[in-house]
């Protein structure tokens, strides 16, 4: 799945769902 990098968080974006995770990079 594609990953959107946003401030403080990584959003894993799939065709099924938008899933916010607490992975800080």
N, C-alpha and C positions, 0 to 999 in steps of 0.2 A: 504493500500500500504506500501511497505517497504521504510524505510528512510535511506539514506546514510548521515552520519555525516561527513562533511568536514569543514576545517578551516573557521569559520565565517559564514557558511551557511548550510542550510539543503536542501538536494536534495531529493524530493519525487519521487521515481522511480516506475512507473507503466508499465504494458505491452503495454499501449497505447502511453505514452509519458514520456519524461524526463523533469521534471518541476523544475527549480531552484526557490527557494523562499528566501526572505530576512529575514527569521527567524533566528536571531542570538542566539546561545545558549552558 
